[in-house]
Amino acid sequence: MFDKPFNRETSTDTKYSTSLWFSLVRVHKKNTTGTTQLLKGWNLTNAQMDIISRIAESGQLSQQDLADKLLVTKGNITQLLKKLEQINLVKKEKDWKTNHISLTEEGLKIYEQLTPVLEEFQTDYFQKLSTDEKKQLLNLIRKIES
């Protein structure tokens, strides 16, 4: 199929960029795996906890605002919300065409119990970094995101 082997010169900048990409993926995967294991004990997924946290931080959100915060479509979170409603962690209140989502008392209780556990996990996960290094890394990631 190919007459010559694939051989391409790669710039130093490209090599660093690619290495950063692989490193970020590995860090994300390892952290997510640990968080998933932790949340299993509460019968929650990362996505469900993300929804619970976003609602708790805001008090109440429209389904569209929640989707915007999660960077997904409104339809993408419909099944997650339905499951959270079934286990009595969130409730929907319809105001004409808008669904307003809030936590139930049970949802708020779970959030208040689980947040310190998750914060401790993240503190332990990033313990190799000093506070200044964490600030620097956060600033660099924000720079990439913008």
C-alpha positions as CSV (number, residue, x, y, z in Angstrom):
1,M,0.0,0.0,0.0
2,F,2.8,2.5,0.9
3,D,6.0,2.6,-1.1
4,K,7.9,4.3,1.8
5,P,7.8,4.0,5.5
6,F,6.1,6.8,7.4
7,N,8.9,9.2,8.4
8,R,8.1,12.7,9.3
9,E,10.2,15.3,11.0
10,T,8.5,16.7,14.1
11,S,9.3,20.0,15.6
12,T,10.3,20.3,19.3
13,D,7.1,22.3,20.0
14,T,5.0,19.7,18.4
15,K,6.7,17.0,20.4
16,Y,6.0,18.9,23.6
17,S,2.4,19.6,22.6
18,T,1.8,15.9,21.9
19,S,3.5,14.9,25.1
20,L,1.3,17.4,27.1
21,W,-1.8,16.0,25.4
22,F,-0.9,12.4,26.4
23,S,0.0,13.5,29.9
24,L,-3.3,15.4,30.4
25,V,-5.2,12.4,29.1
26,R,-3.4,10.0,31.6
27,V,-3.9,12.4,34.5
28,H,-7.6,12.8,33.7
29,K,-8.2,9.1,33.3
30,K,-6.5,8.2,36.5
31,N,-8.3,10.9,38.4
32,T,-11.7,10.0,36.9
33,T,-11.1,6.3,37.6
34,G,-10.5,7.1,41.3
35,T,-13.5,9.4,41.5
36,T,-15.7,6.8,39.8
37,Q,-14.6,4.2,42.4
38,L,-15.4,6.7,45.2
39,L,-18.8,7.5,43.8
40,K,-19.7,3.9,43.3
41,G,-20.1,3.6,47.1
42,W,-22.8,6.2,46.9
43,N,-24.4,4.6,43.8
44,L,-23.7,7.7,41.7
45,T,-21.8,8.4,38.5
46,N,-19.4,11.2,37.8
47,A,-22.0,12.8,35.5
48,Q,-24.7,12.6,38.1
49,M,-22.5,14.1,40.7
50,D,-21.5,16.9,38.3
51,I,-25.2,17.7,37.9
52,I,-25.9,17.6,41.6
53,S,-22.9,19.9,42.2
54,R,-23.9,22.4,39.5
55,I,-27.5,22.6,40.9
56,A,-26.3,22.9,44.5
57,E,-23.9,25.8,43.6
58,S,-26.8,27.6,41.9
59,G,-29.8,26.6,44.0
60,Q,-31.9,26.2,40.9
61,L,-31.2,26.1,37.2
62,S,-33.2,25.8,34.1
63,Q,-32.5,22.6,32.2
64,Q,-30.9,24.7,29.4
65,D,-28.7,26.6,31.8
66,L,-27.6,23.3,33.3
67,A,-26.8,21.9,29.9
68,D,-24.8,25.1,29.1
69,K,-22.7,24.7,32.3
70,L,-22.0,21.1,31.5
71,L,-21.2,21.9,27.9
72,V,-23.8,19.5,26.5
73,T,-27.2,19.7,24.8
74,K,-30.4,19.9,26.8
75,G,-31.3,16.5,25.4
76,N,-28.1,14.9,26.5
77,I,-28.9,15.4,30.2
78,T,-32.5,14.4,30.0
79,Q,-31.9,10.7,30.9
80,L,-29.5,11.7,33.7
81,L,-32.1,14.0,35.2
82,K,-34.8,11.4,34.9
83,K,-32.6,8.9,36.8
84,L,-31.8,11.5,39.5
85,E,-35.5,12.2,39.8
86,Q,-36.3,8.5,40.2
87,I,-33.9,8.2,43.1
88,N,-35.3,11.4,44.6
89,L,-32.2,13.6,44.4
90,V,-33.5,16.3,42.0
91,K,-36.9,17.7,41.2
92,K,-38.2,19.5,38.1
93,E,-40.7,22.3,38.2
94,K,-42.2,23.3,34.8
95,D,-42.8,26.9,34.1
96,W,-44.5,27.1,30.7
97,K,-41.7,25.7,28.4
98,T,-38.9,25.9,30.9
99,N,-37.9,23.1,33.3
100,H,-36.4,24.4,36.5
101,I,-34.2,21.9,38.3
102,S,-33.4,21.9,42.0
103,L,-32.2,19.4,44.6
104,T,-34.5,17.6,46.9
105,E,-33.7,17.5,50.6
106,E,-32.1,14.1,50.0
107,G,-30.1,15.5,47.1
108,L,-28.8,18.4,49.2
109,K,-28.0,16.0,52.0
110,I,-26.0,13.8,49.6
111,Y,-24.2,16.8,48.2
112,E,-23.3,18.0,51.7
113,Q,-22.0,14.6,52.7
114,L,-20.2,13.8,49.5
115,T,-18.5,17.1,48.8
116,P,-16.0,16.9,51.6
117,V,-15.1,13.3,50.7
118,L,-14.5,14.3,47.0
119,E,-12.5,17.4,48.1
120,E,-10.3,15.1,50.3
121,F,-9.8,12.8,47.4
122,Q,-8.7,15.6,45.2
123,T,-6.4,17.1,47.9
124,D,-4.7,13.7,48.2
125,Y,-4.5,13.3,44.4
126,F,-2.7,16.6,44.0
127,Q,-0.6,16.4,47.2
128,K,2.7,16.2,45.2
129,L,2.1,19.8,44.1
130,S,2.6,22.8,46.4
131,T,-0.2,25.4,46.7
132,D,1.8,27.7,44.4
133,E,2.3,24.9,41.8
134,K,-1.5,24.2,41.9
135,K,-2.2,27.9,41.3
136,Q,0.3,27.9,38.4
137,L,-1.1,24.8,36.9
138,L,-4.6,26.1,37.2
139,N,-3.6,29.4,35.5
140,L,-1.9,27.5,32.7
141,I,-5.0,25.3,32.1
142,R,-7.3,28.3,32.1
143,K,-5.0,29.9,29.5
144,I,-5.4,26.9,27.3
145,E,-9.2,26.9,27.8
146,S,-9.7,30.5,26.8
